[in-house]
Amino acid sequence: MSRKKSPVVFGLLFLAVFLSGFSVCRASDLSAAADLQVLSLRQQADQINTWMETRLTTVLPALMRRAGIDMWLIINREYNEDPLYFTMVPRPALYSSGTAALLFHDKGPQVGVERFCSAPHGVNGGYKNIWRPRV
């Protein structure tokens, strides 16, 4: 008659094997990791903004053309941003003020994708503000 092994025994055995892997780390590996520098928040924002600009000028036009999309809107309400909004605007962006919209218009491979925003205070990052206040 065979006895069933307890899940606790298997859990403890797995934990022991997992933790033993940490003991084989060499001291040189740990010292190399200590030499790495974390970028400041401003430097992180600058790096993210560089990547975002590259995505907007190279990846976005290719995706829009492949999907056959000529115009794309991202519309936000105050404190209720579209999940893509923060990936399309430069850092630091905490929220969209009031109702805001980002508009991307593909004018073809020669001209590229034009970027517009419709927001009371505008959006940085190469977006032309087309907001017209009520009179």
N, C-alpha and C positions, 0 to 999 in steps of 0.2 A: 504494500500500500504506500503510495507516494504522498508526501506532505507538500502542501502548497506553500510557496515562499511568500512572505509578507511584502507588500509594496514598500514598507518602511525600510526593510533590509536592502532592497534594490536602490532606494533613494540614498541611503547612507553610503552604499558601495559606490554609486555614481559620484556623490559629493567627494568622497575620499580620492577617487581617481582624478576628478576635476581639479581639486586643490593641490594635488601632487604635481600637476603641470606647472603651477606657479613657482614651485621650489626649484625648478631647473633653470629659471631665468638667471642669466649671468649678471654680475655687478656692472659690467661694461654697458650692457643694454640699458640698465637703469640710469646710468650716468649720461648716456646719449640722449635719453628721453628728457632728462632734467635740463639739457642745453637748449631745447626747443623754446622759442618765444611765442607767446600768444599776442596777436595783433591788438592794438587798442581799438576801441569801438569805432573811432573815426576812420582808422585804417581798414577795419572790416567793412564799414559802409562804403568806402571808396572802392574796395575790391568787388563788392557785390554790385555796385553801380556800373563798374566796368563790364562785368559779366552780363548785366541786364542790357546795356547798350549793344553789346555784341549779339545777344539773342534777338533784340528788336530789329537790328539791321540785317541779320543774316538768316536766322532760323525762322522768324515770323513770316517774312515774305515767301519763303519756300513752302511753309506749311499752308499758308493761305492759298497759294497757287495750286498746290497738290490737292487741296480739298475743294477747289473751285469757288472760294469765297472772295468777293471783291471788297466787301465792307464788313467790319466787325465792331460791335458796340459792347462796352462793358459799363453797365449802369449801376450806380451806387445811391443809396439813401444815407442820410446822416447816421453814423454809427452802425450801419448795416451794409458793409462793403461786400462786393462780389469776392469770392475766394481768390480770384486771379488778380484782383486790383493791386495788391501789394507786391506781386511779382512783376508788374508792369510800370511801376513808378519808382523813382530813385529813393534811396534811404537818406535821411530818416523821414519816414512817412508814418504817422501814428494813426491817422484816420482821414476820411474824406469829409470836407466841410460842406454840410448841406447836401443837396442832390448834386451829384457829379457824374460825368460820363467821359469815358475814353473812347475815341473813335479812330479806327485804323482803316485807311482807304488805299487799296492796292491800285496804282495807276500803271502797272506793267513793269516788265524787267528793266526798261531804260530809266524810268523815273523812280520806281520803288514804292514803298509804303509811306504815305503821309500820316502823321500822327496829330490828332487834335484832342483837345479836352474842352469840356464845357463845365466850368466850375467857377464860383464867385471869386476865388483867389488864385485860380490857375493851378497848374501842375508843372513842376520842374522836369527836366529830362528830355527836352526837345519837342514838347507838345505845344502846338499853337492853340492859344485860348480863343474859343469862339463864343464865349459867354457874353450875352447882351443883357444888361440889367433892365428890369421893368421901369417904365417911365411913368 
